[in-house]
C-alpha cells in the first residue's frame, strides 16, 4: 500500500483525509465514548476550495475512522471553521429528550461587487454527529462592517452560567456571550497593542489550565496568525496567559509566546467536553503552513493533523509557559524498545541505531561536556536525512530538512527551523517520526517544533553525534511498533 503513488507519504499515526483537501481542525468534541474531529475539507480537489466540514471519529485519539461529510455549503455560503459542544442542559431548546451536539461555524458568502460576508451559524445532531440539521434562524451572529469575522470557539462558562464565544475579528479577538447559543451579546475585544500582528488573526481558543504542582489556575488564549509573505515563518500560532471573568480576557504579560517553533502546526484548538474524571486539555493542530500547503507533494489527498497533545501550564521564575506532551494513548502503538544508556560521544564521533520502521518514537537525554555541537540525524534512507542539532555556545536548536527527501516544491521549505533553548545544562528530546512528519518536544514538552518531511521511507536509522568536543547520551530509548 505504501508503494502506490496515492499512498506515498500517507501517515501511519496522524489523521489524513482519504481523498482531497483538508485544513483546520473544527468541532473537536468528546461525546458518548467518541472523539470527534471535524475539519475544513474540499471534497472536489486536493487544493483549497469550497469549504465543507469533513468528519472523523476515534475511540483513542490515534486511530481515526473517516465518516461522511457533516456540513455542506448552502444559501448562506461555504462552511468555514468553528467548534462543537454538547448541550447537556438543553439551553438551545434543540434537545428536549437527551443531550446532543451543536456545531457553531462560520458561513462564508462570496458576493459580487462586495467583500465576502462572514457570519456565525448553528447546526445540531441527534445521532452522535452522523447527520446534522441546520438551524432555521441562521445566521445567529453577524457584523455590519467586519470582513474577517470567523472561527467561533464556544464553551460553557460555569461562573457566569453562559456560553462564551471567542471569535477572530481581523486583528483582534472579540468575545460574545449567550444563554442559549442563539442570542449573542458582545462583551469585549482583545488584541490591540499586544502580541504579533504579522498576519490576520484566526482560530482562537480560550480555556483554563491548572499550573503544574499547584492549585493555581490561569486562562490561556490561543491565536493563530495567517501567512505574510514578508516573513519566512509563514503561518504560526501564539498564545497569551491571563485571566477571564466572563466578560473580558486580560493578558498578564506583553512578551510574545509561540506555541510551536516549527513551520507546520497551525489553526490548532482544543477538545470540548472531555470528561471531568479525565481532566485533560487536549489540543490538535493542522500540520501544514499556508506558505506551501497547496504545493506539498502528496497525490490525491493533502494535509494531516498533528498528534493530539495534552496541554499543561508550567511556572518558571514567575513566568507561565504552556507545555505540550503527546497523549498517552500513543504508547500502545509503540511496543518494541531499544534502551540507550550512558553513551559517550567523543569529538567528531557518531553512534548509530538501526530502526527501519514505519514510525518511531525517539527519547534522548543529552549531557554536554565540552562539545560545540551535539544532536542526532534521522536517516530516512541512505541518502535522505533530517538533522536536529544543538549549538551549545549560542544555546540554539536547529532542525534542518534540506536533505529530507522531496523539498523543491517550495523555496521556503528547505530553510532551517530554529529555537532558542531555555536551558543550558543539556537537553531532553522526544521526537516522533511518521511517514511525512517530525514532531519534536524539548525538555518534557516545554518547547515544541513541528515539521513536515517527504522522504521515501520514515526512518531506517538514527545516529547521534558531537562536534568540537565530548557529550554523553545519559539515557534514552528508541521505540517502534512490534510489527511494521
N, C-alpha and C positions, 0 to 999 in steps of 0.2 A: 504493500500500500504506500509506503513512504517513497518508493522509487517513481511513482507516477507523477507527471508534471503537476497535476491538480493538487496532489497532496504534499508536494515538496514544501518544506518549511512548516508544515502543519504541526502545531504544538501538541505535546502529549499531556501536559499538566494544565495548560491555560485554555480558557474558553475562547474558541474562534467560531465564526458562523460557518455553516455547511457550504453556503454559497453567497457570493456577492459582498456588498459593503457593510461594515459596521463601524460606528464610532461610540460616542459617550455611553457609559452605563446609565440606565434610567430605572426608576421604580424599584430600587433594591429594598426588598422587604422579606421578612420571615413570617410564614403563616401555615399552621397545621402541618408542621413537620417538613416544610419545604422552604428553601431559599429561592426567591425569585430574582432573576436578572432580566430586566428589560433593557433594550439597547437601541440606539439610533441605527436605522437599517434602511438601505436602499435595496429592495428585492430584485431590481431590474438590471443592476450593473455593479461592477466591483470598484467603482469610484463614487464619491459623494453625489447624491441626487435627491429626489423627492423622499423626504423622511417619513418613515413608519416606525412603530415600536416592534422590534423583534422580541422574542421571549424564549427564555430557557429556565429550567428548574434544576435544583440539586438537593440531595439529602446531606451532602458533606462538604460543599463549597469547592470541591475539586473536580468531581465527575459531573458533567452537566448534560442534560437532555434538552435539545432544542425543540420547541413546540411551534405551533402555527403562529403567524403574525398576530399580535394582540390588537394594535390600533392602526387603522388606515386613514389616509387623508380624507377630508370631506369639504363641505362648502365653506368652512371656516379656515381651511388651509392645511398644510402638511403638519406632521406631528413632531415637534421639536422636544427637547429634553424636559424632564420633570421627575417626579417622585411618586411613591405609592405608600399608603398607610393602611392599617387595619382600623376600621371604625368600630371599636369594641362596644361603644355605648350608644350607637345609632344616632349620633349627633346630626348626621346628614338627613336622616329620615329614609335613607335608601334600604335599611336593613331592619324591618320590623320583627323578624323572626330570629335571626342569628347574625353574628358579626361577619363582615365581608371586607373585600379590598376596594379601596378607592384610589384611582390614579389621578394625579394633578399634573397637567402638562401644558406646554406652550403650543398654541396654534400659530403657525406662521403663514401669512397670506400675502402672496405677491400681488401687487396692484399696478395697473397700467397708469403711467404718468404720476405715480405717487410712491413714496418709500414703502417697503413692506410693512405690514401691520402684524404685531405680535400681541397675543392676548392669552390669558390663562383659562383652561377649561378642565372639566371633570369627566371621568368615566368610572363605572363601578361594575363589580363582578360578584356573582352569587356562587360561582363554581371554581373557586381557587385559582382565578385568573385565566381560566381556559377560554372563556368568552366574556365580552365586555359590552356594556350598554352606555352610550354617551348621554350625558345629562341634557335634557331638553332645553335648559336655560343657558347653555354655553354661548359665549364665554362668560365666566363669572368675575373676571377682573381684566380691565383694560386701562390704557393710559392715553390721554389726548395728544401727547406730543412725543413721548419717548419711542424711538425706533427699536433700540435694543432693550427689550422688556421681556425677559425669558428665564427659563431654567428654575422653576419653583421647587424648592425643597421644603417640605411641610412636616411638622412634628407637633405632638400634643405637649403643651407646657403645663405641667401639673400645678405649679404655684399660682398661676393666674387662671387656670381652668379654661384655656382656649387654645385653638390651633394657631400656630405661628408659621408664617411663610417667609423664607428669605429668597429674594428674587434679584437676579442680575439686571441692573439698570444702567447701562452704558459704563461709566467709570466708578460706579458705586454699587452697594448692596442695599436694597430697600426692604424694610421689614413690615409685614402686614399681619393682622390678626383676624380670627373668625371664630364664632361659636359653633359653626355648622358646616364649614368647608365651602359654603355657597356665598355668604355675605362677608365681604372683606373690607377691613378698615386699615388705612395707612397709619403706621406707628412712628417710624423713624427711618433715617438714612445714614449709612456708614460708608466711609471711604475717602472723603475729601481730605487731601493733605497727608495721607498716610499710606504706606505700602508702595508696591510697584504699580505704575500706571503705563507700563511699556506697551500694553495691548488692551483690548476690550476685556472687561471683567465678565466672567462666565461661571456657571455651575457652582454656586455657593452651597455650603453645608454648615449648619450651626448645631453644636451639641456640647454636652458637658462631659468632662473627664475627671476622674479622681487621680490626684498626684500619687505616684508610687510611694509606698511605705508611709502613708499618712491618710488622714481623713479630709484633707483639703481638696476642694473641687474648683475647677476653672472651666470657663466656656471657651470653646475653640471655634473660630470661623475660618473655614477653608474657602479660598477664592482662586479659581483658575484664570490665567491671563493668556489671551489669544496671541497668535503669531504677529510679530512685527519684523519685516524684512531687514530693518536696520541692525538687528541683534542676531548673533549666531545661535543663541539658545532656542529660538522658536517659541512654541507654546510651552507653558510651565505652570506650576501651582505654588501659591504662597499660603501662609496661614497666620492668624492672629490669635493671641491668648488674651482673655479678658473676662468681663462679667456681662451678664444679661439678666434684666429684671422683668422680662415680659413685654417691654416696650422698646428698649434701646440696648444695643451692644456697645460696650466701651472697651477698647484695647488698652492694656496696661504697659505697652511698650511701643516704641516707634522704629525699632530696627527691623530690617527685612528678615523674614523667616521662610525658607524654602522647604517644602515638604519633601522634595526629591531633587537630587543634584544631577540626575541623568536627563537625557532628552526625551525619554519615552514613557512618561507617566503623566497623563493629563485627564482633566474633567472628572477626577475621582470623587466619589461621595460614599456615605456610609449606609449600612443596612438599617432599616426601621424595624421596630418590634421584635428585636432579638429578645428572647425571654429573660426576665429579671434573674432567674436562677443561673443563667449562662453569664450574663452581665458584661459581655464583651462589646466593644465598639469596633465593628468590622468594616474595613474600607476596601474599595475596589476601584481601580483606575483603568482608563483606556491606554493601552500600551502602544502609543504612537506619538507623532509630532506633526502638527499641521504643516511644517516646513516641507515634509516629503510624504505625508500619509497617503496621498493618491498615487504615489510612484513606487511604493515598496514592491519588491519583485515576487509577490505571490500571484498565483494564476487561478482565476475563477472564484476566489474569496479574498477578502482583505481585512486585516486587523485582528487583534486578540486583546484580551484583558490581562491585567496584572494578576498575580496570585492574590487572593484575599489576604489582608493583613490586619492583625489586631493592633489598634492604636492605644497607647497609654501615654501618660504625662510624667516627665522626669524633671525634678528641680535640682539645679546645679548652681551653687553660688548665687541663689536668689533669682535665677532665670529659669523659665519653664520652657521645655522643649518636647515636641511630640516624638514619641518612639514608635517604630514600626517593626512588627515581627510577623513572619509568615504564620498563618493559622495552624494550630496543632494538627488539624485534620490531614495535613500533608504527610505526616510521619508514617502513616500506614502504607503509603505508596513508595516508601524508601526503606528497604529491609536488609540490604546486604552492605556491611560496613567494613572499611579498612581503617584501622586506628593508626594515627601518626603521632608519635610522642618523642620529644627530645631529639629532634633532628638538627644537627649543627651544620650550618652552611658557611663554608669558608669564602674568602674573597673570590669573586667571579665564578662561583660554583653553582650548580643546579642539581636538583634531585627530582626524579620523575616517578609518577604513579600511573599505571595503566588503568584505564576506566572502560572505554568502549561501551557506552550506554546511551540509550535514547534520552535520558535526562539524568542529572547528577546534582547532589547537594554537597557542597564543599564547605567545611568548617575548619578554619585555621587560626591559631593564635601565634602571632609573631612577637619575638623579643629581640629588639635590636641591640647589638653590642657596639659596633663601630662602622656599620655599613653606610654608604652614601645612599644606596637604594636597595629596596627589597620588594618582593612581590611574588606573583605567580602568573603563569601562562596557561590558558585553556587552549589545548591543541584540539581543534575541531577535526582536522585531518592532518596529514603530513605537511601540507603547505598553507593551511588556513588556521589562524590562531588569533586570540584576543588576549591582551596583556593588561593586568592590573598591577600597577607599580606605586610604591610609596617613596617619595623623595624625603628622606629623613632630615635633611638640612632645612628645607622650606616647609616641612610637615604638610605636604600636599599629596593627595591620592589622585592617580590618573588612570582612566580606562581608555585604552587605545584599540579601536576596532577597524583600523585601516586595512588590516590583512585578514579580517574575519570571514571573508567569503565575498558574496556579491555586494559591492558598495558603490558602483558607478552610476546608479540611478539618481543620485543627488550629490552635488558638490559639498553640501553641508554634512552629509552622513559620516564622512571619514574624519571629521575634525575631532580632536580628543575631548573627552569629558573629564572634568576635574572638580575636586572639592578640597577645602582646607580642613584638615583633621582637627578635632577638638583636643585630642590627647597627643602627648609627645613621648609616651613611655612604651610604645608598641601599638599593635592593633589586632583586634579580633575581627575576622572577616567571615561572613556567611554568604555564599554565592550559589544561587540556584540557576542551573543551566538547563534550558529546554532547547527544542529543535531550532528556534529562532529568537531566543531571548536570553539575557543575563540579568538577574536581579541580585544586586549586591547590597548587603546590610553590614554596616560597620559598627563595631563595639556594641553588640546586642541590640542593634536597630536604632542607635542614636542618630545615625545618618543613613540615607539610602541613595542608591544610584541605579536607575533602571534603564536598560539599553537593549534595543533590538540588534540582532545579528542575523546574517543569512548565509551560513556555511552549508556544505554538503552533508555534514553529519553534526550531531550535537556536540559530542566530546569523545575523543579516543584516548586522551592522555592529559594529565595535569602535571606541570612542573613548577617547583618553587626555586627562587633564585635570590642571590645577593650581588651587589656590585660595590666595589671600593671598600670592602670590609666584611666583618662577620655578623651573622644573625642566627637566631635559633627559632625553629618552629617548636614551641614548648608543648603544644598539644593540638590535636585536630583529628578529623575523620573525614573520609570521603564515602558517601552513601549513595547507592544506586538501587534500582528495583532488582529483585531476585531473578526475574525473567524479563528480558528485553523483548 
